[in-house]
Amino acid sequence: MSRIGRSPIAIPKGVTVETKDRKIIAKGKLGTLDYHLLEGIDVINENSELRVLRKDDSKVQREIHGLTRALINNMVIGVSEGFVKELHVVGLGYTAEVVGPWLKLAMGYSHEILLQIPEGITVEVEQITKAKGSRTAVQSKIFVKGFHKEDVGKFAAEVRAVRPPDNYKGKGIRYSYETVIIKAGKTGK
């Protein structure tokens, strides 16, 4: 059996999970998520734990088994705790701010970029001021929060795609855990 697929999913307090017509519905303090089970996969709810079972050991069933367990686990975590992606805006004059339902980014282009924040996602921007010699640099941190893991990751990727990190100066938008390796530029003779 799949190691991921056979491990049980603990249901925290405040979360209810029910199965109706091959559909799993998870409800919690942050919202409601649902997932349609694929053929050959069953979910058993016992003693505040979910177990995902498959009908046979075919290659397709083994693949779907672990995937289904991971998706249901993400649903349970999402409706109870939520997900957060942290992005750092690095560069002099690069700024981010939330304006109503829009995220406004000034990233060194001739115009500001407005990204509409999808429903179910909240965006917070934190400004950090750093003193470098006689100049003060403002660096922004963007927090993308939501209860649906896929939507949070998708919007964070859209924000990062506005100005990916540059390999020569390190400027741009990067994930908090991302490491940018700075390349050496051309040397003059």
N, CA, C and O of each residue as an XYZ file, in Angstrom:
756
protein
N       0.828     -1.195      0.000
C       0.000      0.000      0.000
C       0.865      1.248      0.000
O       2.037      1.217      0.375
N       0.270      2.323     -0.421
C       0.947      3.605     -0.407
C       1.173      4.050      1.028
O       0.272      3.945      1.860
N       2.356      4.540      1.322
C       2.626      4.987      2.685
C       1.805      6.225      3.017
O       1.327      6.375      4.142
N       1.645      7.101      2.050
C       0.829      8.296      2.284
C      -0.636      7.908      2.369
O      -1.350      8.376      3.256
N      -1.089      7.069      1.470
C      -2.499      6.701      1.419
C      -2.988      5.940      2.626
O      -4.155      6.067      2.998
N      -2.126      5.147      3.254
C      -2.606      4.327      4.364
C      -2.561      5.045      5.709
O      -3.148      4.555      6.675
N      -1.884      6.192      5.806
C      -1.861      6.896      7.091
C      -3.184      7.616      7.317
O      -3.720      8.232      6.396
N      -3.711      7.543      8.526
C      -5.024      8.136      8.808
C      -4.951      9.664      8.863
O      -3.884     10.243      9.068
N      -6.101     10.298      8.678
C      -6.220     11.752      8.748
C      -6.956     12.082     10.040
O      -8.112     11.697     10.214
N      -6.294     12.790     10.941
C      -6.921     13.176     12.208
C      -7.839     14.374     11.961
O      -7.460     15.331     11.287
N      -9.043     14.307     12.513
C     -10.000     15.403     12.372
C      -9.940     16.248     13.644
O     -10.307     15.771     14.718
N      -9.479     17.512     13.534
C      -9.384     18.351     14.732
C     -10.754     18.793     15.231
O     -11.750     18.665     14.520
N     -10.800     19.313     16.449
C     -12.055     19.802     17.021
C     -12.534     20.997     16.212
O     -11.737     21.825     15.772
N     -13.833     21.076     16.025
C     -14.407     22.189     15.270
C     -14.544     21.906     13.787
O     -15.064     22.739     13.044
N     -14.085     20.740     13.343
C     -14.181     20.364     11.925
C     -15.114     19.165     11.809
O     -14.988     18.192     12.553
N     -16.050     19.246     10.870
C     -16.921     18.104     10.597
C     -16.681     17.647      9.167
O     -16.600     18.459      8.245
N     -16.569     16.349      8.999
C     -16.366     15.756      7.674
C     -17.483     14.763      7.448
O     -17.700     13.871      8.269
N     -18.200     14.909      6.331
C     -19.278     13.972      6.012
C     -19.154     13.514      4.565
O     -18.610     14.223      3.718
N     -19.667     12.318      4.297
C     -19.626     11.734      2.965
C     -21.054     11.589      2.456
O     -21.909     10.998      3.115
N     -21.298     12.149      1.253
C     -22.622     12.037      0.628
C     -22.426     11.746     -0.856
O     -21.804     12.536     -1.567
N     -22.941     10.642     -1.316
C     -22.910     10.295     -2.742
C     -21.521     10.493     -3.361
O     -21.364     11.233     -4.333
N     -20.525      9.826     -2.789
C     -19.142      9.875     -3.295
C     -18.564     11.287     -3.265
O     -17.698     11.627     -4.071
N     -19.041     12.098     -2.345
C     -18.558     13.465     -2.197
C     -18.195     13.689     -0.730
O     -19.002     13.420      0.160
N     -16.983     14.182     -0.479
C     -16.516     14.479      0.876
C     -16.708     15.972      1.113
O     -16.281     16.785      0.293
N     -17.344     16.343      2.222
C     -17.569     17.748      2.558
C     -16.929     18.012      3.915
O     -17.276     17.376      4.910
N     -15.985     18.964      3.946
C     -15.322     19.355      5.194
C     -15.767     20.765      5.560
O     -15.667     21.688      4.752
N     -16.259     20.920      6.789
C     -16.717     22.224      7.277
C     -15.925     22.583      8.521
O     -15.713     21.756      9.408
N     -15.490     23.846      8.568
C     -14.740     24.330      9.724
C     -14.976     25.806      9.923
O     -15.835     26.399      9.271
N     -14.210     26.404     10.827
C     -14.405     27.810     11.151
C     -14.032     28.742      9.997
O     -14.518     29.872      9.947
N     -13.186     28.298      9.074
C     -12.759     29.149      7.964
C     -13.599     28.993      6.704
O     -13.548     29.853      5.825
N     -14.372     27.914      6.597
C     -15.195     27.731      5.406
C     -15.553     26.276      5.164
O     -15.430     25.425      6.044
N     -16.004     26.016      3.929
C     -16.426     24.676      3.533
C     -15.732     24.291      2.231
O     -15.678     25.083      1.291
N     -15.204     23.074      2.182
C     -14.578     22.543      0.974
C     -15.172     21.178      0.669
O     -15.591     20.455      1.573
N     -15.206     20.826     -0.628
C     -15.698     19.498     -0.995
C     -14.806     18.882     -2.069
O     -14.067     19.571     -2.772
N     -14.905     17.553     -2.168
C     -14.095     16.790     -3.126
C     -14.898     15.568     -3.568
O     -15.466     14.861     -2.735
N     -14.944     15.320     -4.878
C     -15.632     14.153     -5.429
C     -14.633     12.995     -5.487
O     -13.567     13.110     -6.092
N     -14.991     11.890     -4.856
C     -14.122     10.719     -4.845
C     -14.096     10.064     -6.225
O     -15.121      9.989     -6.903
N     -12.942      9.600     -6.629
C     -12.795      8.894     -7.895
C     -13.203      7.432     -7.709
O     -13.305      6.946     -6.583
N     -13.431      6.746     -8.810
C     -13.866      5.341     -8.766
C     -12.810      4.472     -8.080
O     -11.611      4.625     -8.314
N     -13.277      3.567     -7.238
C     -12.387      2.622     -6.576
C     -11.819      3.112     -5.258
O     -11.108      2.365     -4.585
N     -12.111      4.340     -4.869
C     -11.610      4.906     -3.611
C     -12.778      5.095     -2.655
O     -13.824      5.619     -3.037
N     -12.596      4.668     -1.421
C     -13.613      4.845     -0.386
C     -12.973      5.504      0.831
O     -11.777      5.358      1.082
N     -13.804      6.239      1.586
C     -13.338      6.909      2.803
C     -14.202      6.444      3.965
O     -15.430      6.455      3.886
N     -13.541      6.034      5.050
C     -14.238      5.584      6.253
C     -13.933      6.566      7.378
O     -12.776      6.909      7.623
N     -14.983      7.013      8.057
C     -14.848      7.941      9.188
C     -15.088      7.161     10.470
O     -16.210      6.730     10.737
N     -14.027      6.975     11.274
C     -14.158      6.225     12.524
C     -13.263      6.840     13.595
O     -12.092      7.127     13.349
N     -13.821      7.039     14.776
C     -13.082      7.554     15.938
C     -12.351      8.859     15.633
O     -11.173      9.002     15.959
N     -13.033      9.792     15.020
C     -12.491     11.108     14.629
C     -11.221     10.987     13.778
O     -10.313     11.812     13.872
N     -11.181      9.945     12.950
C     -10.107      9.754     11.980
C     -10.715      9.313     10.655
O     -11.711      8.591     10.613
N     -10.094      9.762      9.588
C     -10.509      9.333      8.248
C      -9.484      8.357      7.711
O      -8.280      8.568      7.854
N      -9.959      7.292      7.095
C      -9.084      6.334      6.424
C      -9.509      6.231      4.974
O     -10.691      6.093      4.662
N      -8.517      6.301      4.088
C      -8.772      6.211      2.650
C      -8.401      4.805      2.202
O      -7.286      4.347      2.448
N      -9.335      4.117      1.543
C      -9.129      2.740      1.095
C      -9.282      2.656     -0.419
O     -10.003      3.451     -1.022
N      -8.605      1.694     -1.026
C      -8.741      1.472     -2.472
C      -9.221      0.059     -2.720
O      -9.075     -0.818     -1.869
N      -9.810     -0.162     -3.926
C     -10.426     -1.472     -4.186
C      -9.419     -2.531     -4.621
O      -9.624     -3.712     -4.341
N      -8.323     -2.141     -5.306
C      -7.334     -3.135     -5.736
C      -5.946     -2.501     -5.790
O      -5.767     -1.334     -5.443
N      -4.970     -3.292     -6.232
C      -3.585     -2.832     -6.259
C      -3.101     -2.466     -7.661
O      -1.909     -2.568     -7.950
N      -4.002     -2.047     -8.519
C      -3.561     -1.627     -9.857
C      -2.773     -0.325     -9.753
O      -2.885      0.405     -8.768
N      -1.982     -0.049    -10.772
C      -1.120      1.136    -10.773
C      -1.929      2.416    -10.623
O      -1.550      3.302     -9.857
N      -3.029      2.520    -11.342
C      -3.874      3.719    -11.286
C      -4.468      3.895     -9.888
O      -4.489      5.006     -9.357
N      -4.946      2.809     -9.297
C      -5.537      2.889     -7.958
C      -4.504      3.290     -6.908
O      -4.810      4.050     -5.989
N      -3.281      2.779     -7.045
C      -2.222      3.164     -6.097
C      -1.896      4.645     -6.218
O      -1.670      5.313     -5.209
N      -1.869      5.168     -7.448
C      -1.590      6.598     -7.660
C      -2.691      7.463     -7.053
O      -2.414      8.443     -6.362
N      -3.933      7.093     -7.316
C      -5.075      7.878     -6.849
C      -5.215      7.801     -5.323
O      -5.687      8.746     -4.690
N      -4.799      6.663     -4.737
C      -4.930      6.460     -3.297
C      -4.181      7.543     -2.507
O      -4.766      8.207     -1.652
N      -2.912      7.712     -2.792
C      -2.109      8.716     -2.082
C      -2.569     10.133     -2.389
O      -2.595     10.989     -1.505
N      -2.934     10.379     -3.647
C      -3.416     11.707     -4.049
C      -4.687     12.090     -3.293
O      -4.802     13.202     -2.778
N      -5.634     11.163     -3.233
C      -6.904     11.426     -2.551
C      -6.676     11.713     -1.078
O      -7.269     12.638     -0.523
N      -5.820     10.924     -0.445
C      -5.537     11.141      0.977
C      -4.921     12.514      1.193
O      -5.297     13.209      2.136
N      -3.975     12.927      0.337
C      -3.325     14.234      0.468
C      -4.321     15.372      0.260
O      -4.281     16.367      0.984
N      -5.210     15.238     -0.716
C      -6.195     16.286     -0.977
C      -7.188     16.426      0.173
O      -7.542     17.543      0.551
N      -7.636     15.310      0.730
C      -8.567     15.370      1.860
C      -7.870     15.949      3.090
O      -8.472     16.726      3.832
N      -6.616     15.582      3.312
C      -5.852     16.143      4.426
C      -5.712     17.657      4.274
O      -5.849     18.390      5.254
N      -5.441     18.132      3.056
C      -5.341     19.577      2.809
C      -6.671     20.275      3.056
O      -6.695     21.412      3.526
N      -7.784     19.604      2.742
C      -9.097     20.178      3.020
C      -9.299     20.354      4.520
O      -9.752     21.407      4.969
N      -8.963     19.320      5.297
C      -9.153     19.363      6.747
C      -8.269     20.450      7.367
O      -8.732     21.203      8.223
N      -7.019     20.537      6.951
C      -6.120     21.567      7.470
C      -6.606     22.956      7.044
O      -6.549     23.904      7.827
N      -7.078     23.070      5.818
C      -7.527     24.361      5.297
C      -8.709     24.941      6.048
O      -8.707     26.129      6.371
N      -9.726     24.126      6.336
C     -10.914     24.656      7.019
C     -10.676     24.871      8.504
O     -11.452     25.575      9.150
N      -9.610     24.276      9.070
C      -9.337     24.473     10.495
C      -8.279     25.548     10.742
O      -8.472     26.406     11.604
N      -7.168     25.520     10.008
C      -6.064     26.451     10.241
C      -5.862     27.444      9.090
O      -5.552     28.613      9.323
N      -6.036     26.980      7.866
C      -5.775     27.821      6.703
C      -4.326     27.686      6.247
O      -3.507     27.042      6.902
N      -4.034     28.307      5.112
C      -2.703     28.254      4.530
C      -2.187     29.673      4.312
O      -2.967     30.593      4.067
N      -0.860     29.846      4.402
C      -0.235     31.158      4.226
C       0.987     31.001      3.338
O       1.796     30.095      3.542
N       1.123     31.877      2.358
C       2.336     31.969      1.541
C       2.917     33.350      1.790
O       2.211     34.353      1.683
N       4.201     33.405      2.121
C       4.867     34.670      2.394
C       5.812     34.991      1.244
O       6.640     34.169      0.853
N       5.672     36.202      0.710
C       6.514     36.674     -0.386
C       7.267     37.913      0.068
O       6.727     38.731      0.813
N       8.508     38.056     -0.376
C       9.317     39.231     -0.058
C       9.539     40.036     -1.335
O       9.877     39.482     -2.381
N       9.346     41.344     -1.236
C       9.609     42.250     -2.354
C      10.952     42.901     -2.069
O      11.091     43.649     -1.101
N      11.954     42.617     -2.919
C      13.313     43.108     -2.711
C      13.674     44.037     -3.856
O      13.550     43.664     -5.023
N      14.116     45.239     -3.534
C      14.562     46.179     -4.557
C      14.209     47.605     -4.162
O      13.150     47.852     -3.585
N      15.079     48.521     -4.465
C      14.872     49.920     -4.142
C      13.729     50.476     -4.982
O      13.774     50.417     -6.210
N      12.718     51.009     -4.332
C      11.568     51.571     -5.035
C      10.491     50.563     -5.366
O       9.444     50.942     -5.891
N      10.709     49.288     -5.078
C       9.694     48.271     -5.327
C       8.752     48.241     -4.112
O       9.198     48.044     -2.982
N       7.474     48.433     -4.349
C       6.518     48.467     -3.245
C       5.282     47.647     -3.565
O       5.001     47.331     -4.721
N       4.551     47.313     -2.513
C       3.290     46.587     -2.645
C       2.317     47.172     -1.640
O       2.705     47.543     -0.532
N       1.034     47.256     -2.031
C       0.004     47.694     -1.095
C      -1.340     47.158     -1.536
O      -1.578     46.923     -2.720
N      -2.219     46.968     -0.558
C      -3.564     46.483     -0.834
C      -4.480     47.692     -0.939
O      -4.546     48.519     -0.030
N      -5.196     47.785     -2.078
C      -6.135     48.879     -2.319
C      -7.484     48.246     -2.639
O      -7.725     47.823     -3.770
N      -8.361     48.183     -1.643
C      -9.664     47.551     -1.841
C      -9.503     46.089     -2.209
O      -8.809     45.352     -1.509
N     -10.137     45.649     -3.306
C      -9.994     44.243     -3.718
C      -8.798     44.025     -4.651
O      -8.764     43.031     -5.377
N      -7.833     44.921     -4.646
C      -6.691     44.856     -5.557
C      -5.384     44.860     -4.785
O      -5.286     45.436     -3.701
N      -4.373     44.203     -5.363
C      -3.013     44.277     -4.861
C      -2.248     45.145     -5.849
O      -2.105     44.781     -7.016
N      -1.755     46.291     -5.389
C      -1.045     47.242     -6.263
C       0.453     47.052     -6.075
O       0.974     47.154     -4.965
N       1.140     46.771     -7.187
C       2.582     46.525     -7.165
C       3.300     47.555     -8.022
O       2.948     47.750     -9.186
N       4.305     48.217     -7.455
C       5.188     49.107     -8.207
C       6.524     48.377     -8.304
O       7.265     48.296     -7.325
N       6.827     47.851     -9.477
C       7.979     46.969     -9.623
C       9.016     47.468    -10.629
O       9.724     46.665    -11.235
N       9.109     48.777    -10.809
C      10.123     49.329    -11.697
C       9.695     49.434    -13.143
O      10.484     49.851    -13.991
N       8.464     49.065    -13.441
C       7.954     49.230    -14.798
C       7.438     50.661    -14.955
O       7.401     51.411    -13.980
N       7.044     51.043    -16.155
C       6.536     52.393    -16.400
C       5.133     52.581    -15.821
O       4.620     53.700    -15.796
N       4.521     51.512    -15.362
C       3.168     51.578    -14.813
C       3.079     50.675    -13.585
O       3.907     49.785    -13.390
N       2.064     50.920    -12.767
C       1.829     50.057    -11.613
C       0.960     48.884    -12.047
O       0.135     49.011    -12.952
N       1.147     47.764    -11.409
C       0.411     46.560    -11.776
C      -0.646     46.293    -10.704
O      -0.344     46.278     -9.511
N      -1.884     46.084    -11.144
C      -2.988     45.781    -10.241
C      -3.418     44.336    -10.457
O      -3.749     43.934    -11.573
N      -3.407     43.566     -9.384
C      -3.879     42.182     -9.426
C      -5.123     42.082     -8.560
O      -5.104     42.473     -7.393
N      -6.208     41.557     -9.130
C      -7.430     41.414     -8.353
C      -7.298     40.222     -7.420
O      -6.908     39.131     -7.836
N      -7.628     40.443     -6.148
C      -7.540     39.392     -5.139
C      -8.781     38.509     -5.261
O      -9.898     39.011     -5.141
N      -8.611     37.202     -5.498
C      -9.765     36.304     -5.658
C     -10.570     36.163     -4.362
O     -10.083     36.451     -3.269
N     -11.812     35.710     -4.522
C     -12.667     35.459     -3.361
C     -12.088     34.317     -2.532
O     -11.537     33.361     -3.079
N     -12.214     34.419     -1.226
C     -11.702     33.380     -0.340
C     -10.243     33.569      0.022
O      -9.696     32.781      0.793
N      -9.601     34.597     -0.515
C      -8.192     34.857     -0.229
C      -8.065     36.257      0.356
O      -8.691     37.201     -0.124
N      -7.255     36.378      1.389
C      -6.939     37.693      1.936
C      -5.451     37.947      1.750
O      -4.630     37.034      1.834
N      -5.126     39.199      1.496
C      -3.730     39.586      1.284
C      -3.397     40.689      2.275
O      -4.136     41.666      2.403
N      -2.286     40.528      2.972
C      -1.791     41.543      3.888
C      -0.390     41.925      3.454
O       0.391     41.081      3.014
N      -0.076     43.228      3.583
C       1.245     43.723      3.216
C       1.860     44.385      4.436
O       1.229     45.210      5.096
N       3.094     44.014      4.725
C       3.835     44.583      5.848
C       5.044     45.316      5.281
O       5.814     44.742      4.511
N       5.214     46.583      5.657
C       6.336     47.389      5.183
C       7.449     47.351      6.230
O       7.192     47.548      7.418
N       8.669     47.101      5.798
C       9.836     47.061      6.679
C      10.821     48.110      6.183
O      11.201     48.101      5.012
N      11.232     49.003      7.058
C      12.183     50.048      6.683
C      13.571     49.645      7.147
O      13.778     49.306      8.312
N      14.527     49.685      6.212
C      15.914     49.356      6.528
C      16.784     50.545      6.157
O      16.606     51.145      5.098
N      17.723     50.883      7.029
C      18.649     51.973      6.760
C      19.933     51.405      6.179
O      20.571     50.540      6.779
N      20.307     51.903      4.999
C      21.554     51.497      4.360
C      22.376     52.754      4.106
O      22.170     53.456      3.116
N      23.304     53.026      5.008
C      24.118     54.226      4.860
C      23.259     55.468      4.990
O      22.569     55.643      5.994
N      23.293     56.336      3.984
C      22.503     57.566      4.020
C      21.101     57.346      3.463
O      20.252     58.230      3.574
N      20.845     56.191      2.870
C      19.524     55.900      2.286
C      18.713     54.985      3.185
O      19.262     54.200      3.959
N      17.409     55.097      3.070
C      16.527     54.158      3.752
C      15.768     53.380      2.684
O      15.166     53.963      1.783
N      15.806     52.084      2.796
C      15.127     51.217      1.831
C      13.889     50.623      2.488
O      13.930     50.193      3.640
N      12.801     50.605      1.751
C      11.569     50.010      2.247
C      11.375     48.680      1.543
O      11.303     48.621      0.316
N      11.292     47.619      2.323
C      11.068     46.291      1.777
C       9.676     45.855      2.212
O       9.267     46.121      3.342
N       8.958     45.197      1.336
C       7.595     44.762      1.646
C       7.548     43.246      1.800
O       8.278     42.508      1.138
N       6.666     42.809      2.693
C       6.345     41.388      2.823
C       4.875     41.252      2.478
O       4.036     42.000      2.981
N       4.568     40.294      1.617
C       3.187     40.038      1.204
C       2.781     38.689      1.781
O       3.467     37.687      1.582
N       1.652     38.671      2.502
C       1.116     37.441      3.061
C      -0.176     37.104      2.333
O      -1.152     37.851      2.410
N      -0.182     35.976      1.624
C      -1.379     35.501      0.921
C      -1.982     34.405      1.790
O      -1.344     33.382      2.036
N      -3.231     34.620      2.262
C      -3.866     33.687      3.192
C      -5.190     33.197      2.635
O      -5.889     33.933      1.938
N      -5.534     31.952      2.943
C      -6.805     31.389      2.514
C      -6.961     29.971      3.017
O      -6.032     29.398      3.587
N      -8.148     29.400      2.803
C      -8.392     28.040      3.285
C      -8.283     27.003      2.180
O      -8.297     25.806      2.470
N      -8.176     27.419      0.922
C      -8.023     26.474     -0.187
C      -6.567     26.536     -0.656
O      -6.137     27.542     -1.220
N      -5.814     25.463     -0.424
C      -4.367     25.457     -0.670
C      -4.024     25.776     -2.120
O      -3.084     26.526     -2.382
N      -4.768     25.220     -3.052
C      -4.482     25.433     -4.473
C      -4.657     26.899     -4.862
O      -3.836     27.445     -5.598
N      -5.723     27.542     -4.371
C      -5.965     28.947     -4.704
C      -4.900     29.857     -4.110
O      -4.474     30.813     -4.758
N      -4.463     29.576     -2.887
C      -3.421     30.374     -2.240
C      -2.123     30.269     -3.037
O      -1.480     31.282     -3.312
N      -1.738     29.057     -3.405
C      -0.511     28.856     -4.178
C      -0.579     29.480     -5.557
O       0.409     30.027     -6.046
N      -1.744     29.399     -6.188
C      -1.920     29.957     -7.527
C      -1.790     31.481     -7.518
O      -1.118     32.053     -8.376
N      -2.439     32.146     -6.537
C      -2.356     33.605     -6.486
C      -0.944     34.057     -6.099
O      -0.453     35.057     -6.625
N      -0.288     33.336     -5.188
C       1.091     33.667     -4.822
C       2.015     33.541     -6.034
O       2.929     34.348     -6.200
N       1.788     32.548     -6.869
C       2.593     32.377     -8.085
C       2.340     33.512     -9.077
O       3.266     33.955     -9.756
N       1.086     33.990     -9.167
C       0.776     35.125    -10.040
C       1.496     36.383     -9.574
O       2.010     37.148    -10.390
N       1.534     36.597     -8.260
C       2.228     37.767     -7.711
C       3.720     37.671     -8.004
O       4.331     38.653     -8.425
N       4.307     36.511     -7.787
C       5.742     36.327     -8.027
C       6.093     36.503     -9.501
O       7.175     36.989     -9.828
N       5.178     36.110    -10.393
C       5.443     36.192    -11.830
C       5.496     37.628    -12.341
O       5.973     37.865    -13.451
N       5.018     38.589    -11.555
C       5.081     40.000    -11.973
C       6.537     40.434    -12.124
O       6.877     41.118    -13.089
N       7.397     40.051    -11.189
C       8.830     40.359    -11.271
C       9.601     39.274    -10.540
O       9.915     39.429     -9.360
N       9.915     38.160    -11.234
C      10.694     37.098    -10.587
C      12.069     37.620    -10.168
O      12.542     38.604    -10.736
N      12.718     36.990     -9.193
C      14.015     37.485     -8.731
C      15.066     37.468     -9.829
O      15.155     36.527    -10.619
N      15.855     38.527     -9.858
C      16.928     38.685    -10.836
C      18.176     37.978    -10.307
O      18.496     38.102     -9.124
N      18.874     37.251    -11.149
C      20.053     36.502    -10.714
C      21.300     37.359    -10.571
O      22.293     36.897    -10.009
N      21.280     38.595    -11.061
C      22.470     39.438    -11.010
C      22.440     40.426     -9.847
O      23.486     40.717     -9.267
N      21.271     40.946     -9.496
C      21.173     41.895     -8.388
C      20.313     41.382     -7.237
O      20.375     41.919     -6.131
N      19.511     40.349     -7.487
C      18.671     39.783     -6.447
C      17.355     40.512     -6.265
O      16.606     40.205     -5.338
N      17.054     41.475     -7.133
C      15.827     42.246     -7.001
C      14.641     41.478     -7.562
O      14.795     40.674     -8.482
N      13.448     41.727     -7.005
C      12.236     41.093     -7.491
C      11.395     40.559     -6.352
O      11.616     40.889     -5.187
N      10.427     39.728     -6.703
C       9.536     39.119     -5.705
C       9.931     37.656     -5.555
O      10.044     36.923     -6.537
N      10.138     37.247     -4.308
C      10.537     35.856     -4.049
C       9.761     35.312     -2.859
O       9.269     36.066     -2.020
N       9.660     33.980     -2.802
C       9.061     33.340     -1.639
C      10.004     33.503     -0.455
O      11.206     33.690     -0.643
N       9.475     33.435      0.755
C      10.304     33.642      1.951
C      11.378     32.560      2.084
O      12.460     32.826      2.608
N      11.091     31.362      1.620
C      12.039     30.257      1.741
C      12.966     30.138      0.531
O      13.868     29.300      0.520
N      12.749     30.972     -0.486
C      13.506     30.861     -1.727
C      14.897     31.480     -1.580
O      15.041     32.559     -1.004
N      15.902     30.808     -2.093
C      17.266     31.315     -2.094
C      17.650     31.693     -3.514
O      17.526     30.890     -4.438
N      18.120     32.931     -3.679
C      18.524     33.397     -4.995
C      20.049     33.422     -5.029
O      20.685     34.093     -4.217
N      20.625     32.688     -5.972
C      22.072     32.649     -6.117
C      22.472     33.771     -7.068
O      22.048     33.794     -8.223
N      23.285     34.692     -6.582
C      23.704     35.861     -7.369
C      24.887     35.451     -8.250
O      25.902     34.947     -7.770
N      24.720     35.685     -9.555
C      25.760     35.381    -10.523
C      26.741     36.551    -10.611
O      26.385     37.686    -10.298
N      27.965     36.276    -11.032
C      28.932     37.345    -11.271
C      28.622     37.956    -12.630
O      28.336     37.246    -13.595
N      28.683     39.270    -12.690
C      28.438     39.955    -13.963
C      29.679     39.888    -14.844
O      30.679     39.272    -14.477
N      29.607     40.519    -15.995
C      30.754     40.542    -16.891
C      31.861     41.399    -16.274
O      31.590     42.420    -15.641
N      33.087     40.976    -16.464
C      34.212     41.754    -15.945
C      34.799     42.597    -17.062
O      34.991     42.122    -18.181
N      35.079     43.841    -16.751
C      35.673     44.739    -17.764
C      37.179     44.555    -17.796
O      37.800     44.242    -16.780
N      37.760     44.753    -18.973
C      39.217     44.584    -19.090
C      39.899     45.920    -19.138
O      41.124     45.984    -19.235
